[in-house]
Amino acid sequence: MGIEVVDPRARGLRPRREVQAVGVAGMARRLDWLLMGALVAVTAYGLWAIDGITRHDAGGSALSHQVVYAAGGAIVFTVALLVDPDRYRQLWRPIYFATLGIMVLVLAAGAATRGSKRWIDVGFFKFQPSEFGKVLFVLVLAGFLAERRHSIQSARTPLAAIGLGLLPILLVFVQPDIGTALVYTAAMAAV
C-alpha cells in the first residue's frame, strides 16, 4: 500500500486565500498579451483604414466617431474581463432571455434599412444587437452545458443545447441577417 500525496500546485489549485488575493495583478499576468497586441493592432489598422476611406467625404473623416466607439468597446471589454467567468455561467438564463428580448425588440421597433430590421437607434448612435448577441450566445450555451456537464454524454443535453440555440438563430435569420445567422450556427456547432 502506498500513500498518495496531492500537491495543490500540481493541478494549478491554490488555497482559497491565495485565489482571492490574486486580483487585478494576477489577472494581468494571466492575460494573453500576444492576443491583446493583435487586438490593438487590428483596431489601429481598422481606424487607419476608416480614416483613409472617409477622409474626402462631404461630412469629413469618420475617424473621431470610430475612436469613440473603439474606446467604448475597450471599456466594455475591460469591465467584462473583470467579471469572474463563473458569474457568467451562473447568469446564463437572464443573459439568454435579455438577448432574446432585445432581438424581438429589433423586429418590433427596429429601424428598417433596405428591407431589413437589424438596428436599434438610441439617439446618439445605432447599434446592432445581434452583434453583441454573438458573444452572449456563446456564453449562454457554455453556461448551459457547464451546468449539465455530468449528463453531457446523454443525447438529451446536446439536443437541448441545439434547441436553446435555434430561437436566437431564427430571430436573426428573420431580420434578415443570414450571415450573422450562419455565425450563430457555427458558434453553436463549436460549443
C-alpha positions as a printed Julia matrix, in Angstrom:
191×3 Matrix{Float64}:
   0.0    0.0     0.0
   1.21   3.42   -0.9
   0.21   6.82    0.23
  -0.8    9.34   -2.4
   0.3   12.87   -1.88
  -1.69  15.52   -3.65
   0.27  18.67   -4.29
  -2.16  21.55   -4.93
   0.41  23.17   -7.22
   0.4   20.11   -9.49
  -3.02  20.9   -10.9
  -2.95  24.65  -10.6
  -5.01  24.59   -7.41
  -4.37  27.26   -4.84
  -5.51  27.74   -1.28
  -8.66  29.88   -1.03
  -6.95  32.98    0.38
  -4.35  32.94   -2.41
  -7.08  32.83   -5.07
  -8.81  35.85   -3.54
  -5.55  37.77   -3.27
  -4.73  37.4    -6.97
  -6.91  40.34   -8.06
  -6.04  42.62  -10.96
  -2.3   41.91  -10.86
  -2.91  38.18  -11.19
  -5.37  38.76  -13.98
  -2.81  40.88  -15.82
  -0.31  38.01  -15.56
  -2.86  35.55  -16.97
  -3.76  37.66  -20.0
  -2.6   36.53  -23.4
  -0.52  39.6   -24.24
   0.17  38.43  -27.79
  -3.59  38.24  -28.4
  -4.06  41.65  -26.76
  -1.36  43.12  -29.02
  -3.07  41.62  -32.06
  -6.38  43.11  -30.93
  -4.82  46.57  -30.57
  -3.09  46.22  -33.95
  -6.3   45.19  -35.75
  -8.19  48.07  -34.12
  -5.48  50.56  -35.1
  -5.45  49.23  -38.66
  -9.24  49.5   -38.85
  -9.16  53.1   -37.61
  -6.45  53.95  -40.13
  -8.47  52.35  -42.94
 -11.68  54.16  -41.95
  -9.81  57.46  -41.87
  -8.36  56.84  -45.33
 -11.7   55.81  -46.8
 -13.77  58.66  -45.33
 -11.19  61.45  -45.38
 -12.64  63.09  -48.52
 -16.32  62.54  -47.68
 -18.64  65.53  -47.52
 -19.01  65.24  -43.76
 -15.3   64.72  -43.18
 -13.48  61.77  -41.73
 -15.41  59.3   -39.57
 -12.28  58.65  -37.53
 -13.37  60.64  -34.46
 -16.63  58.71  -34.19
 -14.87  55.39  -34.6
 -12.26  56.28  -31.96
 -15.09  56.98  -29.51
 -16.69  53.62  -30.36
 -13.34  51.83  -30.01
 -12.78  53.47  -26.61
 -16.28  52.49  -25.52
 -15.62  48.94  -26.67
 -12.34  48.9   -24.71
 -14.2   49.99  -21.56
 -16.86  47.31  -22.0
 -14.13  44.74  -22.72
 -12.26  45.7   -19.54
 -15.4   45.53  -17.4
 -16.32  42.13  -18.88
 -12.78  40.93  -18.23
 -13.01  41.9   -14.55
 -16.14  39.78  -14.02
 -15.44  36.28  -12.77
 -16.21  33.79  -15.58
 -18.14  31.67  -13.09
 -20.56  34.58  -12.73
 -21.39  34.39  -16.45
 -22.05  30.69  -16.05
 -24.46  31.32  -13.18
 -26.33  34.05  -15.1
 -26.8   32.23  -18.4
 -30.62  32.27  -18.11
 -31.05  36.05  -17.63
 -28.45  36.68  -20.34
 -30.36  34.38  -22.71
 -33.76  35.96  -22.11
 -32.39  39.52  -22.23
 -30.73  38.73  -25.57
 -33.95  37.24  -26.93
 -35.89  40.26  -25.68
 -33.62  42.71  -27.46
 -33.81  40.67  -30.66
 -37.61  40.69  -30.51
 -37.47  44.44  -29.85
 -35.43  44.87  -33.03
 -38.11  43.07  -35.03
 -40.9   45.07  -33.39
 -39.4   48.56  -33.28
 -36.06  48.45  -35.09
 -35.18  50.86  -37.85
 -35.73  49.33  -41.3
 -32.85  49.75  -43.73
 -33.05  48.23  -47.2
 -35.81  45.87  -46.15
 -34.18  44.51  -43.01
 -34.58  45.38  -39.34
 -31.21  44.96  -37.66
 -30.55  48.21  -35.84
 -31.85  49.99  -32.74
 -31.5   53.76  -32.75
 -30.72  55.04  -29.24
 -30.35  58.67  -30.26
 -26.64  59.34  -30.41
 -25.84  56.08  -32.24
 -27.37  52.96  -33.72
 -26.36  49.52  -32.59
 -26.99  46.04  -33.9
 -27.99  43.73  -31.02
 -27.19  40.59  -33.0
 -23.52  41.59  -32.93
 -23.5   41.71  -29.12
 -25.61  38.58  -29.21
 -22.77  36.61  -30.8
 -20.7   36.77  -27.63
 -23.7   36.38  -25.35
 -24.89  33.39  -27.38
 -21.62  31.55  -26.74
 -21.73  32.47  -23.03
 -25.29  31.14  -22.75
 -24.55  27.84  -24.46
 -21.34  27.39  -22.47
 -23.18  28.12  -19.21
 -25.97  25.73  -20.12
 -23.56  22.92  -20.97
 -21.37  23.59  -17.92
 -24.45  23.29  -15.73
 -25.18  19.9   -17.3
 -21.59  18.67  -17.5
 -22.45  15.45  -15.68
 -25.07  14.5   -18.26
 -23.19  15.68  -21.36
 -23.0   12.12  -22.71
 -26.79  11.84  -22.71
 -28.37  12.7   -26.07
 -30.85  14.99  -24.31
 -28.19  17.53  -23.29
 -26.79  18.35  -26.76
 -30.3   18.29  -28.22
 -31.47  20.72  -25.53
 -28.47  22.97  -26.31
 -29.39  22.92  -30.0
 -32.99  23.75  -29.12
 -31.78  26.62  -26.95
 -29.68  27.94  -29.81
 -32.3   27.67  -32.54
 -34.51  30.51  -31.27
 -31.81  33.23  -31.43
 -30.67  31.88  -34.8
 -34.23  32.07  -36.09
 -34.71  35.62  -34.76
 -31.53  36.78  -36.51
 -32.47  34.95  -39.7
 -35.89  36.67  -39.77
 -34.32  40.17  -39.61
 -32.98  39.02  -42.29
 -29.31  38.73  -41.48
 -28.31  35.42  -42.98
 -24.56  35.96  -42.49
 -24.93  36.54  -38.76
 -27.35  33.59  -38.5
 -24.63  31.43  -40.05
 -22.11  32.75  -37.49
 -24.52  31.83  -34.69
 -24.91  28.36  -36.21
 -21.13  27.91  -36.41
 -20.78  29.09  -32.8
 -23.42  26.6   -31.7
 -21.61  23.8   -33.54
 -18.31  24.82  -31.93
 -19.75  24.91  -28.43
